[in-house]
Amino acid sequence: MTTVYDFSARDIDGKEQSLDAWRGKTMLIVNVASKCGFTPQYKGLEALWRGQQDKGLVVLGFPCDQFGHQEPGDEAEIKNFCSTSYDVTFPMFSKIDVNGENTHPLYQWMKKQAKGLLGSESIKWNFTKFLVDAEGNVVKRYAPNDTPEKIEKDLQKR
């Protein structure tokens, strides 16, 4: 059976990173963008990460430029923006595609595990979020307008 631990991706610095590094942790995996109306969610995601990491949560950011060209920069620019604008310290990855023929394998798998509205697999916009349990299974998909604060309430119920 496939779990999130079977996947890897290049981190924001270009090094291949296995998601197995977070085995046993709850993961919130988010496709992010620097120039989106939802970009201020970085603040909430960082607060969630800082407030919950000692309880076993990790937030993973995957920049994507497939929605309105809202992530135009290269990895160094993205890293700098996240650091200087939102003091992001959670793990960030290199830009990926979340839809289409070049969809990253992690997103191919997650979209099948937790379909969107009306059973759609495609990601509709930036800041779609996937919650992965400590066993590596996708348990929920959140829409872009679902805030980190809403997700934190869901985590407290678990």
CNS distance restraints for C-alpha pairs under 8 A (distance, minus, plus):
assign (resid   2 and name CA) (resid   6 and name CA) 6.47 0.50 0.50
assign (resid   3 and name CA) (resid   7 and name CA) 7.97 0.50 0.50
assign (resid   3 and name CA) (resid 135 and name CA) 7.69 0.50 0.50
assign (resid   3 and name CA) (resid 136 and name CA) 4.94 0.50 0.50
assign (resid   3 and name CA) (resid 137 and name CA) 5.67 0.50 0.50
assign (resid   4 and name CA) (resid  19 and name CA) 6.58 0.50 0.50
assign (resid   4 and name CA) (resid  20 and name CA) 7.52 0.50 0.50
assign (resid   4 and name CA) (resid 106 and name CA) 7.33 0.50 0.50
assign (resid   4 and name CA) (resid 132 and name CA) 7.75 0.50 0.50
assign (resid   4 and name CA) (resid 136 and name CA) 4.89 0.50 0.50
assign (resid   4 and name CA) (resid 137 and name CA) 6.51 0.50 0.50
assign (resid   4 and name CA) (resid 138 and name CA) 7.88 0.50 0.50
assign (resid   5 and name CA) (resid  18 and name CA) 7.12 0.50 0.50
assign (resid   5 and name CA) (resid  19 and name CA) 5.08 0.50 0.50
assign (resid   5 and name CA) (resid  20 and name CA) 4.33 0.50 0.50
assign (resid   5 and name CA) (resid  21 and name CA) 7.97 0.50 0.50
assign (resid   5 and name CA) (resid  22 and name CA) 7.94 0.50 0.50
assign (resid   5 and name CA) (resid  23 and name CA) 6.76 0.50 0.50
assign (resid   5 and name CA) (resid 136 and name CA) 6.21 0.50 0.50
assign (resid   6 and name CA) (resid  18 and name CA) 7.75 0.50 0.50
assign (resid   6 and name CA) (resid  19 and name CA) 7.24 0.50 0.50
assign (resid   6 and name CA) (resid  20 and name CA) 7.05 0.50 0.50
assign (resid   7 and name CA) (resid  18 and name CA) 6.11 0.50 0.50
assign (resid   7 and name CA) (resid  19 and name CA) 5.89 0.50 0.50
assign (resid   7 and name CA) (resid  20 and name CA) 7.62 0.50 0.50
assign (resid   7 and name CA) (resid 105 and name CA) 7.46 0.50 0.50
assign (resid   7 and name CA) (resid 106 and name CA) 6.03 0.50 0.50
assign (resid   8 and name CA) (resid  16 and name CA) 6.64 0.50 0.50
assign (resid   8 and name CA) (resid  17 and name CA) 5.32 0.50 0.50
assign (resid   8 and name CA) (resid  18 and name CA) 4.05 0.50 0.50
assign (resid   8 and name CA) (resid  19 and name CA) 5.45 0.50 0.50
assign (resid   8 and name CA) (resid  20 and name CA) 7.97 0.50 0.50
assign (resid   8 and name CA) (resid 106 and name CA) 7.66 0.50 0.50
assign (resid   9 and name CA) (resid  16 and name CA) 5.52 0.50 0.50
assign (resid   9 and name CA) (resid  17 and name CA) 5.39 0.50 0.50
assign (resid   9 and name CA) (resid  18 and name CA) 6.58 0.50 0.50
assign (resid   9 and name CA) (resid  19 and name CA) 7.77 0.50 0.50
assign (resid   9 and name CA) (resid  93 and name CA) 7.07 0.50 0.50
assign (resid   9 and name CA) (resid  94 and name CA) 7.76 0.50 0.50
assign (resid  10 and name CA) (resid  14 and name CA) 5.16 0.50 0.50
assign (resid  10 and name CA) (resid  15 and name CA) 5.10 0.50 0.50
assign (resid  10 and name CA) (resid  16 and name CA) 4.21 0.50 0.50
assign (resid  10 and name CA) (resid  17 and name CA) 5.70 0.50 0.50
assign (resid  10 and name CA) (resid  93 and name CA) 5.86 0.50 0.50
assign (resid  10 and name CA) (resid  94 and name CA) 5.66 0.50 0.50
assign (resid  11 and name CA) (resid  15 and name CA) 5.36 0.50 0.50
assign (resid  11 and name CA) (resid  16 and name CA) 6.20 0.50 0.50
assign (resid  11 and name CA) (resid  17 and name CA) 6.14 0.50 0.50
assign (resid  11 and name CA) (resid  91 and name CA) 7.65 0.50 0.50
assign (resid  11 and name CA) (resid  92 and name CA) 6.03 0.50 0.50
assign (resid  11 and name CA) (resid  93 and name CA) 3.80 0.50 0.50
assign (resid  11 and name CA) (resid  94 and name CA) 5.31 0.50 0.50
assign (resid  12 and name CA) (resid  75 and name CA) 5.83 0.50 0.50
assign (resid  12 and name CA) (resid  76 and name CA) 7.69 0.50 0.50
assign (resid  12 and name CA) (resid  79 and name CA) 6.97 0.50 0.50
assign (resid  12 and name CA) (resid  92 and name CA) 5.43 0.50 0.50
assign (resid  12 and name CA) (resid  93 and name CA) 4.14 0.50 0.50
assign (resid  12 and name CA) (resid  94 and name CA) 4.45 0.50 0.50
assign (resid  12 and name CA) (resid  95 and name CA) 7.91 0.50 0.50
assign (resid  13 and name CA) (resid  75 and name CA) 7.27 0.50 0.50
assign (resid  13 and name CA) (resid  76 and name CA) 7.85 0.50 0.50
assign (resid  13 and name CA) (resid  93 and name CA) 7.61 0.50 0.50
assign (resid  13 and name CA) (resid  94 and name CA) 7.33 0.50 0.50
assign (resid  14 and name CA) (resid  93 and name CA) 7.95 0.50 0.50
assign (resid  14 and name CA) (resid  94 and name CA) 6.67 0.50 0.50
assign (resid  17 and name CA) (resid  21 and name CA) 7.77 0.50 0.50
assign (resid  19 and name CA) (resid  23 and name CA) 7.33 0.50 0.50
assign (resid  22 and name CA) (resid  27 and name CA) 7.96 0.50 0.50
assign (resid  22 and name CA) (resid  58 and name CA) 7.63 0.50 0.50
assign (resid  23 and name CA) (resid 134 and name CA) 6.80 0.50 0.50
assign (resid  23 and name CA) (resid 135 and name CA) 7.35 0.50 0.50
assign (resid  23 and name CA) (resid 136 and name CA) 7.20 0.50 0.50
assign (resid  24 and name CA) (resid  56 and name CA) 7.70 0.50 0.50
assign (resid  24 and name CA) (resid 134 and name CA) 4.37 0.50 0.50
assign (resid  24 and name CA) (resid 135 and name CA) 6.07 0.50 0.50
assign (resid  24 and name CA) (resid 136 and name CA) 7.55 0.50 0.50
assign (resid  25 and name CA) (resid  56 and name CA) 4.91 0.50 0.50
assign (resid  25 and name CA) (resid  57 and name CA) 5.68 0.50 0.50
assign (resid  25 and name CA) (resid  58 and name CA) 6.71 0.50 0.50
assign (resid  25 and name CA) (resid 133 and name CA) 7.03 0.50 0.50
assign (resid  25 and name CA) (resid 134 and name CA) 4.61 0.50 0.50
assign (resid  25 and name CA) (resid 135 and name CA) 7.83 0.50 0.50
assign (resid  26 and name CA) (resid  56 and name CA) 5.96 0.50 0.50
assign (resid  26 and name CA) (resid  57 and name CA) 4.73 0.50 0.50
assign (resid  26 and name CA) (resid  58 and name CA) 6.26 0.50 0.50
assign (resid  26 and name CA) (resid 131 and name CA) 7.32 0.50 0.50
assign (resid  26 and name CA) (resid 132 and name CA) 5.66 0.50 0.50
assign (resid  26 and name CA) (resid 133 and name CA) 4.69 0.50 0.50
assign (resid  26 and name CA) (resid 134 and name CA) 4.67 0.50 0.50
assign (resid  26 and name CA) (resid 136 and name CA) 7.84 0.50 0.50
assign (resid  27 and name CA) (resid  57 and name CA) 5.75 0.50 0.50
assign (resid  27 and name CA) (resid  58 and name CA) 4.90 0.50 0.50
assign (resid  27 and name CA) (resid  59 and name CA) 5.78 0.50 0.50
assign (resid  27 and name CA) (resid  60 and name CA) 7.11 0.50 0.50
assign (resid  27 and name CA) (resid 130 and name CA) 7.90 0.50 0.50
assign (resid  27 and name CA) (resid 131 and name CA) 5.81 0.50 0.50
assign (resid  27 and name CA) (resid 132 and name CA) 4.93 0.50 0.50
assign (resid  27 and name CA) (resid 133 and name CA) 6.57 0.50 0.50
assign (resid  27 and name CA) (resid 134 and name CA) 7.55 0.50 0.50
assign (resid  28 and name CA) (resid  57 and name CA) 7.50 0.50 0.50
assign (resid  28 and name CA) (resid  58 and name CA) 6.32 0.50 0.50
assign (resid  28 and name CA) (resid  59 and name CA) 4.75 0.50 0.50
assign (resid  28 and name CA) (resid  60 and name CA) 6.16 0.50 0.50
assign (resid  28 and name CA) (resid 129 and name CA) 6.51 0.50 0.50
assign (resid  28 and name CA) (resid 130 and name CA) 5.63 0.50 0.50
assign (resid  28 and name CA) (resid 131 and name CA) 4.71 0.50 0.50
assign (resid  28 and name CA) (resid 132 and name CA) 6.31 0.50 0.50
assign (resid  29 and name CA) (resid  59 and name CA) 6.03 0.50 0.50
assign (resid  29 and name CA) (resid  60 and name CA) 4.84 0.50 0.50
assign (resid  29 and name CA) (resid  61 and name CA) 6.17 0.50 0.50
assign (resid  29 and name CA) (resid  62 and name CA) 7.45 0.50 0.50
assign (resid  29 and name CA) (resid 129 and name CA) 5.59 0.50 0.50
assign (resid  29 and name CA) (resid 130 and name CA) 5.12 0.50 0.50
assign (resid  29 and name CA) (resid 131 and name CA) 6.54 0.50 0.50
assign (resid  29 and name CA) (resid 132 and name CA) 7.72 0.50 0.50
assign (resid  30 and name CA) (resid  59 and name CA) 7.64 0.50 0.50
assign (resid  30 and name CA) (resid  60 and name CA) 6.25 0.50 0.50
assign (resid  30 and name CA) (resid  61 and name CA) 5.11 0.50 0.50
assign (resid  30 and name CA) (resid  62 and name CA) 5.97 0.50 0.50
assign (resid  30 and name CA) (resid 127 and name CA) 5.61 0.50 0.50
assign (resid  30 and name CA) (resid 128 and name CA) 5.80 0.50 0.50
assign (resid  30 and name CA) (resid 129 and name CA) 4.52 0.50 0.50
assign (resid  30 and name CA) (resid 130 and name CA) 6.53 0.50 0.50
assign (resid  31 and name CA) (resid  61 and name CA) 6.01 0.50 0.50
assign (resid  31 and name CA) (resid  62 and name CA) 4.63 0.50 0.50
assign (resid  31 and name CA) (resid  63 and name CA) 5.51 0.50 0.50
assign (resid  31 and name CA) (resid  64 and name CA) 6.04 0.50 0.50
assign (resid  31 and name CA) (resid  98 and name CA) 7.76 0.50 0.50
assign (resid  31 and name CA) (resid 126 and name CA) 5.67 0.50 0.50
assign (resid  31 and name CA) (resid 127 and name CA) 5.10 0.50 0.50
assign (resid  31 and name CA) (resid 128 and name CA) 5.99 0.50 0.50
assign (resid  31 and name CA) (resid 129 and name CA) 6.95 0.50 0.50
assign (resid  32 and name CA) (resid  39 and name CA) 7.39 0.50 0.50
assign (resid  32 and name CA) (resid  61 and name CA) 6.11 0.50 0.50
assign (resid  32 and name CA) (resid  62 and name CA) 5.71 0.50 0.50
assign (resid  32 and name CA) (resid  63 and name CA) 4.61 0.50 0.50
assign (resid  32 and name CA) (resid  64 and name CA) 6.10 0.50 0.50
assign (resid  32 and name CA) (resid 126 and name CA) 5.52 0.50 0.50
assign (resid  32 and name CA) (resid 127 and name CA) 5.17 0.50 0.50
assign (resid  33 and name CA) (resid  39 and name CA) 6.33 0.50 0.50
assign (resid  33 and name CA) (resid  63 and name CA) 5.56 0.50 0.50
assign (resid  33 and name CA) (resid  64 and name CA) 6.14 0.50 0.50
assign (resid  33 and name CA) (resid  65 and name CA) 6.98 0.50 0.50
assign (resid  33 and name CA) (resid  70 and name CA) 5.75 0.50 0.50
assign (resid  33 and name CA) (resid  71 and name CA) 4.85 0.50 0.50
assign (resid  33 and name CA) (resid 126 and name CA) 6.28 0.50 0.50
assign (resid  33 and name CA) (resid 127 and name CA) 7.52 0.50 0.50
assign (resid  34 and name CA) (resid  39 and name CA) 5.80 0.50 0.50
assign (resid  34 and name CA) (resid  70 and name CA) 6.29 0.50 0.50
assign (resid  34 and name CA) (resid  71 and name CA) 5.45 0.50 0.50
assign (resid  34 and name CA) (resid  78 and name CA) 7.10 0.50 0.50
assign (resid  34 and name CA) (resid  81 and name CA) 7.32 0.50 0.50
assign (resid  34 and name CA) (resid  82 and name CA) 7.73 0.50 0.50
assign (resid  35 and name CA) (resid  39 and name CA) 6.40 0.50 0.50
assign (resid  35 and name CA) (resid  70 and name CA) 4.73 0.50 0.50
assign (resid  35 and name CA) (resid  71 and name CA) 6.24 0.50 0.50
assign (resid  36 and name CA) (resid  70 and name CA) 5.75 0.50 0.50
assign (resid  36 and name CA) (resid 126 and name CA) 7.37 0.50 0.50
assign (resid  38 and name CA) (resid 126 and name CA) 7.40 0.50 0.50
assign (resid  38 and name CA) (resid 127 and name CA) 6.80 0.50 0.50
assign (resid  38 and name CA) (resid 144 and name CA) 7.26 0.50 0.50
assign (resid  38 and name CA) (resid 145 and name CA) 7.33 0.50 0.50
assign (resid  39 and name CA) (resid 127 and name CA) 7.93 0.50 0.50
assign (resid  40 and name CA) (resid  44 and name CA) 7.61 0.50 0.50
assign (resid  41 and name CA) (resid  45 and name CA) 6.06 0.50 0.50
assign (resid  41 and name CA) (resid 147 and name CA) 6.81 0.50 0.50
assign (resid  41 and name CA) (resid 148 and name CA) 6.95 0.50 0.50
assign (resid  42 and name CA) (resid  46 and name CA) 5.99 0.50 0.50
assign (resid  42 and name CA) (resid  82 and name CA) 7.85 0.50 0.50
assign (resid  42 and name CA) (resid  86 and name CA) 6.31 0.50 0.50
assign (resid  42 and name CA) (resid  88 and name CA) 7.29 0.50 0.50
assign (resid  43 and name CA) (resid  47 and name CA) 6.23 0.50 0.50
assign (resid  43 and name CA) (resid  86 and name CA) 5.74 0.50 0.50
assign (resid  43 and name CA) (resid  88 and name CA) 7.84 0.50 0.50
assign (resid  44 and name CA) (resid  48 and name CA) 6.03 0.50 0.50
assign (resid  44 and name CA) (resid 147 and name CA) 7.44 0.50 0.50
assign (resid  44 and name CA) (resid 148 and name CA) 5.31 0.50 0.50
assign (resid  44 and name CA) (resid 149 and name CA) 6.73 0.50 0.50
assign (resid  45 and name CA) (resid  49 and name CA) 6.12 0.50 0.50
assign (resid  45 and name CA) (resid  59 and name CA) 7.15 0.50 0.50
assign (resid  45 and name CA) (resid 148 and name CA) 5.62 0.50 0.50
assign (resid  46 and name CA) (resid  50 and name CA) 6.09 0.50 0.50
assign (resid  46 and name CA) (resid  59 and name CA) 7.98 0.50 0.50
assign (resid  46 and name CA) (resid  86 and name CA) 7.77 0.50 0.50
assign (resid  46 and name CA) (resid  87 and name CA) 7.71 0.50 0.50
assign (resid  46 and name CA) (resid  88 and name CA) 5.85 0.50 0.50
assign (resid  46 and name CA) (resid  89 and name CA) 7.01 0.50 0.50
assign (resid  46 and name CA) (resid  90 and name CA) 6.72 0.50 0.50
assign (resid  47 and name CA) (resid  51 and name CA) 5.89 0.50 0.50
assign (resid  48 and name CA) (resid  52 and name CA) 5.78 0.50 0.50
assign (resid  48 and name CA) (resid  53 and name CA) 7.90 0.50 0.50
assign (resid  48 and name CA) (resid  59 and name CA) 7.99 0.50 0.50
assign (resid  48 and name CA) (resid 148 and name CA) 6.73 0.50 0.50
assign (resid  48 and name CA) (resid 149 and name CA) 7.70 0.50 0.50
assign (resid  48 and name CA) (resid 152 and name CA) 6.88 0.50 0.50
assign (resid  49 and name CA) (resid  53 and name CA) 5.40 0.50 0.50
assign (resid  49 and name CA) (resid  57 and name CA) 6.69 0.50 0.50
assign (resid  49 and name CA) (resid  58 and name CA) 6.14 0.50 0.50
assign (resid  49 and name CA) (resid  59 and name CA) 5.88 0.50 0.50
assign (resid  49 and name CA) (resid  90 and name CA) 6.59 0.50 0.50
assign (resid  52 and name CA) (resid  56 and name CA) 6.63 0.50 0.50
assign (resid  52 and name CA) (resid  57 and name CA) 5.48 0.50 0.50
assign (resid  52 and name CA) (resid  58 and name CA) 7.85 0.50 0.50
assign (resid  53 and name CA) (resid  57 and name CA) 4.56 0.50 0.50
assign (resid  53 and name CA) (resid  58 and name CA) 5.89 0.50 0.50
assign (resid  58 and name CA) (resid  90 and name CA) 7.28 0.50 0.50
assign (resid  59 and name CA) (resid  90 and name CA) 5.90 0.50 0.50
assign (resid  59 and name CA) (resid  91 and name CA) 6.80 0.50 0.50
assign (resid  60 and name CA) (resid  90 and name CA) 6.47 0.50 0.50
assign (resid  60 and name CA) (resid  91 and name CA) 5.23 0.50 0.50
assign (resid  60 and name CA) (resid  92 and name CA) 5.88 0.50 0.50
assign (resid  60 and name CA) (resid  93 and name CA) 7.61 0.50 0.50
assign (resid  61 and name CA) (resid  90 and name CA) 7.56 0.50 0.50
assign (resid  61 and name CA) (resid  91 and name CA) 6.38 0.50 0.50
assign (resid  61 and name CA) (resid  92 and name CA) 4.65 0.50 0.50
assign (resid  61 and name CA) (resid  93 and name CA) 6.14 0.50 0.50
assign (resid  62 and name CA) (resid  92 and name CA) 6.17 0.50 0.50
assign (resid  62 and name CA) (resid  93 and name CA) 5.17 0.50 0.50
assign (resid  62 and name CA) (resid  94 and name CA) 6.63 0.50 0.50
assign (resid  62 and name CA) (resid  95 and name CA) 6.27 0.50 0.50
assign (resid  62 and name CA) (resid  96 and name CA) 6.75 0.50 0.50
assign (resid  63 and name CA) (resid  71 and name CA) 6.87 0.50 0.50
assign (resid  63 and name CA) (resid  78 and name CA) 7.99 0.50 0.50
assign (resid  63 and name CA) (resid  92 and name CA) 7.84 0.50 0.50
assign (resid  63 and name CA) (resid  93 and name CA) 6.83 0.50 0.50
assign (resid  63 and name CA) (resid  94 and name CA) 6.50 0.50 0.50
assign (resid  63 and name CA) (resid  95 and name CA) 4.66 0.50 0.50
assign (resid  63 and name CA) (resid  96 and name CA) 6.39 0.50 0.50
assign (resid  64 and name CA) (resid  71 and name CA) 6.13 0.50 0.50
assign (resid  64 and name CA) (resid  95 and name CA) 5.31 0.50 0.50
assign (resid  64 and name CA) (resid  96 and name CA) 5.39 0.50 0.50
assign (resid  64 and name CA) (resid  97 and name CA) 5.95 0.50 0.50
assign (resid  64 and name CA) (resid  98 and name CA) 7.15 0.50 0.50
assign (resid  64 and name CA) (resid 126 and name CA) 7.42 0.50 0.50
assign (resid  65 and name CA) (resid  69 and name CA) 5.15 0.50 0.50
assign (resid  65 and name CA) (resid  70 and name CA) 5.73 0.50 0.50
assign (resid  65 and name CA) (resid  71 and name CA) 4.56 0.50 0.50
assign (resid  65 and name CA) (resid  72 and name CA) 6.32 0.50 0.50
assign (resid  65 and name CA) (resid  95 and name CA) 7.42 0.50 0.50
assign (resid  65 and name CA) (resid  96 and name CA) 7.79 0.50 0.50
assign (resid  65 and name CA) (resid  97 and name CA) 7.44 0.50 0.50
assign (resid  66 and name CA) (resid  70 and name CA) 7.69 0.50 0.50
assign (resid  66 and name CA) (resid  97 and name CA) 6.76 0.50 0.50
assign (resid  66 and name CA) (resid  98 and name CA) 7.74 0.50 0.50
assign (resid  66 and name CA) (resid  99 and name CA) 7.84 0.50 0.50
assign (resid  67 and name CA) (resid 125 and name CA) 6.01 0.50 0.50
assign (resid  67 and name CA) (resid 126 and name CA) 6.67 0.50 0.50
assign (resid  71 and name CA) (resid  78 and name CA) 7.86 0.50 0.50
assign (resid  73 and name CA) (resid  77 and name CA) 5.43 0.50 0.50
assign (resid  73 and name CA) (resid  78 and name CA) 6.01 0.50 0.50
assign (resid  74 and name CA) (resid  78 and name CA) 6.20 0.50 0.50
assign (resid  74 and name CA) (resid  95 and name CA) 7.97 0.50 0.50
assign (resid  75 and name CA) (resid  79 and name CA) 6.00 0.50 0.50
assign (resid  75 and name CA) (resid  94 and name CA) 6.06 0.50 0.50
assign (resid  75 and name CA) (resid  95 and name CA) 7.12 0.50 0.50
assign (resid  76 and name CA) (resid  80 and name CA) 6.09 0.50 0.50
assign (resid  77 and name CA) (resid  81 and name CA) 6.03 0.50 0.50
assign (resid  78 and name CA) (resid  82 and name CA) 6.12 0.50 0.50
assign (resid  79 and name CA) (resid  83 and name CA) 6.09 0.50 0.50
assign (resid  79 and name CA) (resid  92 and name CA) 7.84 0.50 0.50
assign (resid  80 and name CA) (resid  84 and name CA) 5.94 0.50 0.50
assign (resid  81 and name CA) (resid  85 and name CA) 5.55 0.50 0.50
assign (resid  81 and name CA) (resid  86 and name CA) 7.67 0.50 0.50
assign (resid  82 and name CA) (resid  86 and name CA) 5.38 0.50 0.50
assign (resid  82 and name CA) (resid  87 and name CA) 6.22 0.50 0.50
assign (resid  82 and name CA) (resid  88 and name CA) 5.40 0.50 0.50
assign (resid  83 and name CA) (resid  87 and name CA) 4.31 0.50 0.50
assign (resid  83 and name CA) (resid  88 and name CA) 5.06 0.50 0.50
assign (resid  83 and name CA) (resid  89 and name CA) 7.34 0.50 0.50
assign (resid  96 and name CA) (resid 103 and name CA) 7.28 0.50 0.50
assign (resid  96 and name CA) (resid 104 and name CA) 6.27 0.50 0.50
assign (resid  97 and name CA) (resid 102 and name CA) 6.03 0.50 0.50
assign (resid  97 and name CA) (resid 103 and name CA) 4.74 0.50 0.50
assign (resid  97 and name CA) (resid 104 and name CA) 5.87 0.50 0.50
assign (resid  98 and name CA) (resid 102 and name CA) 7.83 0.50 0.50
assign (resid  98 and name CA) (resid 103 and name CA) 4.79 0.50 0.50
assign (resid  98 and name CA) (resid 104 and name CA) 6.13 0.50 0.50
assign (resid  98 and name CA) (resid 107 and name CA) 5.75 0.50 0.50
assign (resid  98 and name CA) (resid 108 and name CA) 7.54 0.50 0.50
assign (resid  98 and name CA) (resid 122 and name CA) 7.95 0.50 0.50
assign (resid  98 and name CA) (resid 123 and name CA) 6.70 0.50 0.50
assign (resid  99 and name CA) (resid 103 and name CA) 5.00 0.50 0.50
assign (resid  99 and name CA) (resid 122 and name CA) 6.17 0.50 0.50
assign (resid  99 and name CA) (resid 123 and name CA) 6.53 0.50 0.50
assign (resid 103 and name CA) (resid 107 and name CA) 6.54 0.50 0.50
assign (resid 103 and name CA) (resid 108 and name CA) 6.29 0.50 0.50
assign (resid 104 and name CA) (resid 108 and name CA) 6.34 0.50 0.50
assign (resid 105 and name CA) (resid 109 and name CA) 6.22 0.50 0.50
assign (resid 106 and name CA) (resid 110 and name CA) 6.17 0.50 0.50
assign (resid 107 and name CA) (resid 111 and name CA) 5.86 0.50 0.50
assign (resid 108 and name CA) (resid 112 and name CA) 6.65 0.50 0.50
assign (resid 109 and name CA) (resid 113 and name CA) 6.43 0.50 0.50
assign (resid 110 and name CA) (resid 114 and name CA) 6.24 0.50 0.50
assign (resid 110 and name CA) (resid 130 and name CA) 7.49 0.50 0.50
assign (resid 110 and name CA) (resid 138 and name CA) 6.55 0.50 0.50
assign (resid 111 and name CA) (resid 115 and name CA) 5.59 0.50 0.50
assign (resid 111 and name CA) (resid 116 and name CA) 7.82 0.50 0.50
assign (resid 111 and name CA) (resid 121 and name CA) 5.10 0.50 0.50
assign (resid 111 and name CA) (resid 122 and name CA) 6.93 0.50 0.50
assign (resid 111 and name CA) (resid 123 and name CA) 7.77 0.50 0.50
assign (resid 112 and name CA) (resid 121 and name CA) 6.26 0.50 0.50
assign (resid 113 and name CA) (resid 138 and name CA) 6.10 0.50 0.50
assign (resid 113 and name CA) (resid 139 and name CA) 7.93 0.50 0.50
assign (resid 114 and name CA) (resid 121 and name CA) 7.73 0.50 0.50
assign (resid 114 and name CA) (resid 130 and name CA) 7.91 0.50 0.50
assign (resid 114 and name CA) (resid 138 and name CA) 6.60 0.50 0.50
assign (resid 114 and name CA) (resid 139 and name CA) 7.04 0.50 0.50
assign (resid 114 and name CA) (resid 140 and name CA) 6.03 0.50 0.50
assign (resid 114 and name CA) (resid 141 and name CA) 5.71 0.50 0.50
assign (resid 115 and name CA) (resid 119 and name CA) 5.18 0.50 0.50
assign (resid 115 and name CA) (resid 120 and name CA) 5.55 0.50 0.50
assign (resid 115 and name CA) (resid 121 and name CA) 4.91 0.50 0.50
assign (resid 115 and name CA) (resid 122 and name CA) 7.97 0.50 0.50
assign (resid 115 and name CA) (resid 141 and name CA) 7.16 0.50 0.50
assign (resid 116 and name CA) (resid 120 and name CA) 4.94 0.50 0.50
assign (resid 116 and name CA) (resid 121 and name CA) 5.80 0.50 0.50
assign (resid 116 and name CA) (resid 122 and name CA) 7.32 0.50 0.50
assign (resid 116 and name CA) (resid 123 and name CA) 7.61 0.50 0.50
assign (resid 116 and name CA) (resid 141 and name CA) 6.86 0.50 0.50
assign (resid 116 and name CA) (resid 143 and name CA) 7.98 0.50 0.50
assign (resid 123 and name CA) (resid 128 and name CA) 6.92 0.50 0.50
assign (resid 124 and name CA) (resid 128 and name CA) 7.62 0.50 0.50
assign (resid 125 and name CA) (resid 144 and name CA) 6.50 0.50 0.50
assign (resid 126 and name CA) (resid 144 and name CA) 6.22 0.50 0.50
assign (resid 127 and name CA) (resid 143 and name CA) 7.37 0.50 0.50
assign (resid 127 and name CA) (resid 144 and name CA) 4.59 0.50 0.50
assign (resid 127 and name CA) (resid 145 and name CA) 7.70 0.50 0.50
assign (resid 128 and name CA) (resid 141 and name CA) 7.33 0.50 0.50
assign (resid 128 and name CA) (resid 142 and name CA) 5.81 0.50 0.50
assign (resid 128 and name CA) (resid 143 and name CA) 5.04 0.50 0.50
assign (resid 128 and name CA) (resid 144 and name CA) 4.49 0.50 0.50
assign (resid 129 and name CA) (resid 141 and name CA) 5.72 0.50 0.50
assign (resid 129 and name CA) (resid 142 and name CA) 4.88 0.50 0.50
assign (resid 129 and name CA) (resid 143 and name CA) 6.60 0.50 0.50
assign (resid 129 and name CA) (resid 144 and name CA) 7.05 0.50 0.50
assign (resid 130 and name CA) (resid 138 and name CA) 6.71 0.50 0.50
assign (resid 130 and name CA) (resid 139 and name CA) 7.62 0.50 0.50
assign (resid 130 and name CA) (resid 140 and name CA) 5.82 0.50 0.50
assign (resid 130 and name CA) (resid 141 and name CA) 4.58 0.50 0.50
assign (resid 130 and name CA) (resid 142 and name CA) 6.20 0.50 0.50
assign (resid 131 and name CA) (resid 138 and name CA) 5.82 0.50 0.50
assign (resid 131 and name CA) (resid 139 and name CA) 5.74 0.50 0.50
assign (resid 131 and name CA) (resid 140 and name CA) 5.20 0.50 0.50
assign (resid 131 and name CA) (resid 141 and name CA) 6.39 0.50 0.50
assign (resid 131 and name CA) (resid 142 and name CA) 7.90 0.50 0.50
assign (resid 132 and name CA) (resid 136 and name CA) 5.80 0.50 0.50
assign (resid 132 and name CA) (resid 137 and name CA) 5.25 0.50 0.50
assign (resid 132 and name CA) (resid 138 and name CA) 4.26 0.50 0.50
assign (resid 132 and name CA) (resid 139 and name CA) 5.64 0.50 0.50
assign (resid 132 and name CA) (resid 140 and name CA) 7.32 0.50 0.50
assign (resid 133 and name CA) (resid 137 and name CA) 5.46 0.50 0.50
assign (resid 133 and name CA) (resid 138 and name CA) 6.42 0.50 0.50
assign (resid 133 and name CA) (resid 139 and name CA) 6.48 0.50 0.50
assign (resid 142 and name CA) (resid 146 and name CA) 5.95 0.50 0.50
assign (resid 146 and name CA) (resid 150 and name CA) 6.40 0.50 0.50
assign (resid 146 and name CA) (resid 151 and name CA) 7.31 0.50 0.50
assign (resid 147 and name CA) (resid 151 and name CA) 6.51 0.50 0.50
assign (resid 148 and name CA) (resid 152 and name CA) 6.09 0.50 0.50
assign (resid 149 and name CA) (resid 153 and name CA) 6.54 0.50 0.50
assign (resid 150 and name CA) (resid 154 and name CA) 6.58 0.50 0.50
assign (resid 151 and name CA) (resid 155 and name CA) 6.23 0.50 0.50
assign (resid 152 and name CA) (resid 156 and name CA) 6.29 0.50 0.50
assign (resid 153 and name CA) (resid 157 and name CA) 6.64 0.50 0.50
assign (resid 154 and name CA) (resid 158 and name CA) 6.81 0.50 0.50
